[in-house]
Amino acid sequence: MMNNNNRKPQSSKDVRSKVNSGVNRKNDIAQQKRIQSAIQSGDKSVDQGGNLIDHLNNIVQDYLLRSNCIKTLEQFNIESQFATEQSNETEHIILGHFDRGERDKFFESWSRYIPISQRQDHDSWKLEFYIQIYFFIYPIHPVFKKKGQIDKYSINQFKNYLDTKGADLSKTNDVLPFYALPYVKNPEKHQSFQHLFTHEWISDLRMKLKEYIQSIYGSDQQGSILKRLVLQKEVSVNYQQNDNQNRILEIKQLQQENLELKKKSNQQIQALQELNHLAQQNLTEAQKKWFSLTGEMLKMQKEMLKYIENNKKIPEQIQQFKKKIASYDKFFGQNLEDLVNKSEDISLFNNITQPDHDLSEITNQQQMNPVQQSIEEYIPLNYEKIIQLFTKSQNAVLIATVLQALRWRITRARSALERRSVVVAYQTHDLIGTHQRNIILAQHLMFKAAPIIQCQTLKLMNALASDYDGRTYLTTNSQLIKLLIELIKKDQTDSIKRKNAIGTLQKLSLRRQSQIWMLDNDIIYVALIILQREKFNLSEYTYEYITALIMNLSLSSRGRDALSMNKELAFEVLFELIEYPNDQIRTFTNGTFYSMFSRRELRDYAYQLNIPQELPKLLSISEEKFKKQIQYMIEQLESNEDDYDQSQLEEDNDVDDLEDDEECPVDDEDEDDLDNNDMVVGEELLKNEFALNNEQAEQQRQLMESIMQKEQQQRSVFQEQLRDSQIEKMPIGQGPFIADSLAPINNINQKQVQPQAQAFVSRPKIPRTPPIQQYNYQH
């Protein structure tokens, strides 16, 4: 064993190196402890939290440790603890300015705390747009009880925003109406802005702002690169799985669509076969009746001949009658079904046995040139002179009496063809100025002339609208429909003038383009307001035509859009009419509800009003014809589809009646309050004052004949094309109404009509226009 005294003394250099070595070992131990502490704290946070933020923090910590960035790691741990506190502080600052209405401070904080990259998307612009509206109406909002007014500075600030940052949003339909906000004097009373002045709107906007701030500073950020890296693998796996599932769903959907197409095709084939079979049955039945009737006539003739023979007079004529009757008897003795099976043309019977005096010659003479025959019933008129009377004469009674006489030519025509010739003449000469170049004449007659002239003008328009060519004439210019709607808005009484304006609009609503013009001028809202405001003062005529107008418009998707925008008013007004004592009004109301219930939004609102609970009660106390209508309304309410069979409804609604089967309108003599008893009236007045000389009259006759013949030819071609297209569409479900355009196909048996359609039919032809009838009015 060595003695310690024998050890060599250590140099200062050796001592210093040992001291440094000990210090380094101590630092290494401290560093390892810090690393282990950081790892343990990271593991602990993952174990305790287990959420995505903790997982991302662990990734950062691991990266810093492996890079030996110890100080950075320590600073990261410190700052991450205060991240949530910073988010809460930012949210508190911004929401504080929002609640106190401090516009300038709010947008200063908005620019400072909200990154500019987060403010570039459409949702952020839209949120900022509504916040601008909030600060604009803050001084007058009832929630804050300021009872102030919007100063010029706020108005200029809002206008400046609309002209700069808000310009890009002007193309967005849902915010476009708010561009008028700074120009409205009392926005809190305006219907379009009333919802802004509610507590619900403020609460909803504040919640959206709060969620927006939290999406930027909170734990649900979506823009982190680390997060995308973490989710990338999971997204890749899910994408592959979803892609496979989507392919399977697409295949199943295609298979289902293929089955539905086959089903519809089979339905069309079956319906067409049934239609053909029904047509054959009807034809055979008609022929049987014809044979039976003719047989009875022959029997009677035989008895007459027997009587004549016994009297032994005019033997030569008797022999001729015997010969003809024998030939008839031989032909009608054959079996009708055998003739049909052999495809024999029964009409050839007339050629086989013609009588000596051919009645067809007389018939042909009677049918020669029907256009000329009808036009000659009325003398040609000098329409230029009539229009000059309208614009230059100061004799209001004379003008009104002439308008009355011109209307009588339509309402007192003895046939549809005679009435059509009158309407075409009025249309050709633009009698009341509906064309764009002459619209000032219509404005004068409807608004600026004496009241009796305005009344007679509207009655003439209503009579014109009862005819197909009259509707064509009245719909050449959208301005006329706008004038009619302005007249209805201006006249707030159930006057003769307004009733005829409503009747005219209802008849014009049979046209698709007219519907578009009416809806562009808020006709549904105007009609609903009339029903709400004047429900105790309206005549049956107004009720029938205004409800029929609403029903016609409801058949189009744009009409249902308008009803959706005014759903509160529509349900309030129409549900009061659902038990109205007039059958036509109830049918129109039920038809409108049926169409409305094809839209999911309106069905949901009906459920909010407990209408599904009310309809079964109404069903139990209604008559049988209304029970069917209510039953189909209930079924429509329970449907899961949206806008039921919309395309079919709109196509039917676009077709006008072309068959000349309208009755001539009955003239309302009780409403003709003209004091013209001491004057020459009617056709005699027109003849005395406006008859053309012989040469001019002949020229006008020829012109009218040419126009009528061309018009009839065009209509015949169009009717044939229309029937062909309708037969193709017939088997597919036709919705709740039978369109007017299908009604003339008289061979269609009612059994082939959809049960929903039958329930809403009160006459053989669907009542899209109320029936012509006499009304007694008090106005």
Residue pairs with C-beta under 8 A, 6 or more apart in sequence:
31 70
34 70
34 74
35 65
35 70
38 61
38 65
38 73
38 77
39 61
39 65
41 77
42 57
42 58
42 61
42 62
43 58
45 54
45 57
45 58
46 54
46 55
46 58
48 54
51 219
52 219
52 227
52 230
53 219
55 230
56 224
56 226
56 227
56 230
57 80
59 226
59 230
60 76
60 226
61 73
61 76
61 77
64 70
64 72
64 73
64 76
65 73
83 217
86 217
87 213
87 214
87 217
87 218
90 113
90 213
90 217
91 210
91 213
91 214
91 217
93 109
93 113
94 106
94 109
94 110
94 113
94 209
94 213
95 206
95 209
95 210
95 213
97 105
97 106
97 109
98 106
98 131
98 134
98 206
98 209
99 206
101 135
101 138
101 139
101 144
103 135
103 138
103 154
103 157
106 131
106 135
110 128
114 213
114 216
115 216
118 124
118 216
119 125
119 128
124 212
125 165
125 168
125 169
126 169
126 172
126 175
127 208
127 209
127 212
128 165
129 166
129 169
129 175
129 178
130 205
130 208
131 205
131 209
132 158
132 161
132 166
133 158
133 178
133 181
133 196
134 202
134 205
135 154
136 150
136 154
136 155
136 157
136 158
136 181
136 182
137 150
137 181
137 187
137 188
137 196
137 197
138 144
138 146
139 146
139 148
139 149
139 150
139 151
139 154
140 146
140 147
140 148
140 149
140 150
140 187
140 188
140 197
141 197
141 202
142 188
142 197
143 197
143 198
143 199
143 202
155 182
158 181
158 182
159 182
162 170
162 179
162 182
166 179
169 175
170 176
170 179
177 192
178 193
180 192
181 187
181 193
184 190
184 193
187 193
187 196
187 197
188 194
188 196
188 197
195 201
214 220
215 221
215 222
221 227
264 732
267 731
267 732
268 728
268 731
268 732
270 731
271 730
271 731
271 752
272 727
272 731
274 752
275 727
275 730
275 747
275 748
275 752
278 747
278 748
278 749
278 752
279 747
282 747
284 336
284 337
284 340
287 336
287 340
287 346
288 336
291 332
291 336
294 328
294 332
295 332
298 325
298 328
298 329
298 332
301 321
301 325
302 325
305 318
305 321
305 322
305 325
308 314
308 318
309 318
320 356
324 353
324 355
327 352
327 353
328 353
331 349
331 352
331 353
339 346
350 360
369 705
370 417
371 417
371 421
371 705
371 708
371 709
371 712
372 701
372 705
374 415
374 417
374 418
374 420
374 421
375 418
375 421
375 701
375 704
375 705
375 708
376 701
377 413
377 414
377 418
378 409
378 418
378 421
378 422
378 683
379 686
379 687
379 691
379 692
379 697
380 425
380 691
380 692
380 696
380 697
380 700
380 701
380 704
381 425
381 686
381 690
381 691
381 692
382 690
382 691
382 692
382 696
383 425
383 429
383 431
383 690
384 429
385 689
385 690
386 402
386 406
386 431
386 690
387 429
387 431
387 433
387 441
389 398
389 399
389 402
390 399
390 441
390 444
390 445
390 449
391 441
391 444
393 399
396 449
396 450
396 452
396 453
397 452
397 674
397 675
397 676
397 679
398 679
399 449
399 450
399 453
399 456
400 450
400 452
400 453
400 455
400 456
400 674
400 676
401 674
401 676
401 679
401 681
401 685
402 685
402 686
402 689
402 690
403 453
403 456
403 457
403 459
403 460
404 456
404 459
404 672
404 674
404 676
404 681
404 682
405 681
405 682
405 683
405 685
405 686
406 426
406 431
406 460
406 686
407 456
407 459
407 460
407 463
407 667
408 667
408 682
408 683
409 422
409 683
409 686
410 419
410 422
410 423
410 460
410 463
410 464
410 466
410 467
410 470
410 664
410 665
411 463
411 664
411 665
411 666
411 667
412 664
412 667
413 419
413 422
413 664
416 660
416 661
416 662
416 664
417 660
419 467
419 664
420 467
420 468
420 469
420 660
420 708
421 704
421 708
423 464
423 467
423 469
423 470
423 473
424 469
424 704
424 707
424 708
424 711
425 700
425 704
426 432
426 464
426 470
426 473
427 469
427 470
427 472
427 473
428 703
428 704
428 707
430 438
432 441
432 442
432 445
432 457
432 460
432 461
433 439
433 440
433 441
433 442
433 443
433 444
433 445
434 442
434 473
434 474
434 476
434 477
434 480
435 476
435 477
436 476
436 477
436 479
439 477
439 479
439 480
442 479
442 480
442 483
443 483
445 453
445 454
445 457
446 454
446 457
446 458
446 483
446 484
446 487
447 454
447 483
447 487
449 457
451 497
452 673
452 674
454 497
455 495
455 496
455 497
455 500
455 673
456 674
458 487
458 496
458 497
458 500
458 501
458 504
459 496
459 500
459 668
459 671
461 474
461 484
461 500
461 501
461 504
462 500
462 501
462 503
462 504
462 507
462 665
463 470
463 665
464 470
464 471
464 473
464 474
464 504
465 471
465 474
465 503
465 504
465 507
465 508
466 507
466 662
466 664
466 665
466 772
467 662
468 656
468 657
468 658
468 660
468 662
469 711
471 507
471 508
471 510
471 511
471 514
471 656
474 480
474 504
474 508
475 481
475 508
475 511
475 513
475 514
478 517
481 505
481 508
481 514
481 517
481 518
481 521
482 517
482 521
484 501
484 504
484 505
485 505
485 518
485 521
485 522
485 523
485 526
487 497
487 498
487 501
488 498
488 501
488 502
488 505
488 526
488 530
489 526
491 497
491 498
491 501
492 533
492 534
493 537
493 779
494 534
494 537
494 538
494 539
494 542
494 779
495 779
496 671
496 673
496 777
496 779
498 542
499 539
499 541
499 542
499 545
499 777
502 542
502 545
502 546
502 549
503 541
503 545
505 518
505 523
505 549
506 545
506 546
506 548
506 549
506 552
506 769
506 770
507 769
508 514
508 518
509 515
509 518
509 549
509 552
509 553
510 552
510 653
510 656
510 657
510 740
510 768
510 769
511 654
511 656
512 556
512 650
512 653
512 654
515 552
515 553
515 556
515 558
515 559
515 653
516 558
518 553
519 553
519 558
519 559
519 561
519 562
522 562
523 549
523 553
524 550
524 553
524 559
524 562
524 563
524 566
524 570
525 562
525 565
525 566
525 569
527 546
527 549
527 550
528 550
528 566
528 569
528 570
528 573
529 569
530 538
530 542
530 546
531 538
531 543
531 546
531 547
531 573
531 574
531 577
532 569
532 572
532 573
535 573
535 576
538 546
539 775
539 777
539 778
539 779
540 582
540 585
540 775
541 775
541 777
543 577
543 580
543 582
543 585
544 582
544 584
544 585
544 588
544 770
545 770
547 577
547 585
547 588
547 589
547 592
548 584
548 588
548 767
548 768
548 769
548 770
550 574
550 588
550 592
551 588
551 589
551 591
551 592
551 595
551 768
552 559
552 653
552 768
553 559
553 562
554 560
554 563
554 591
554 592
554 595
554 596
555 595
555 649
555 650
555 652
555 653
555 737
556 649
556 650
556 653
557 643
557 646
557 650
559 595
560 595
560 596
560 598
560 599
560 602
560 643
563 570
563 592
563 596
563 602
564 599
564 601
564 602
567 601
567 602
567 605
570 596
571 605
571 606
571 609
571 611
574 589
574 592
574 593
575 609
575 611
577 585
577 586
577 589
578 586
578 589
578 590
578 593
578 618
579 586
579 618
580 586
580 589
583 625
583 762
584 762
584 767
584 770
584 771
586 626
587 629
587 760
587 762
587 767
588 767
590 626
590 629
590 630
590 633
590 760
591 629
591 736
591 737
591 760
593 633
594 629
594 632
594 633
594 636
594 736
594 756
594 760
595 649
595 736
596 602
597 603
597 606
597 633
597 636
597 637
597 639
598 636
598 639
598 641
598 642
598 643
598 644
598 645
598 646
599 642
599 643
600 642
603 636
603 637
603 639
606 612
606 637
607 637
611 637
612 634
612 637
612 638
615 630
615 633
615 634
615 637
616 634
618 630
619 627
619 630
619 631
619 634
622 630
625 759
625 762
628 755
628 758
628 759
629 759
629 760
631 759
632 736
632 755
632 756
632 759
632 760
636 644
636 736
644 735
645 733
645 734
645 735
648 729
648 732
648 733
648 734
648 735
649 735
649 737
651 729
652 734
652 735
652 737
652 739
652 741
652 742
653 739
655 722
655 739
655 740
655 741
656 740
656 741
657 740
657 741
657 743
658 715
658 718
658 719
658 722
658 741
659 719
659 744
661 744
661 765
663 772
664 772
665 772
666 772
666 773
666 774
668 774
668 775
668 777
670 775
670 776
670 777
671 777
679 685
680 688
691 697
692 700
722 741
723 745
726 741
726 742
726 745
727 745
730 742
730 748
733 754
734 742
734 753
734 754
734 757
735 754
735 756
735 757
736 756
736 757
736 759
736 760
737 757
737 760
737 761
737 766
737 768
738 753
738 757
738 761
738 765
738 766
739 766
740 765
740 766
740 768
742 748
743 764
743 765
743 766
750 758
753 761
760 766
761 767
763 771
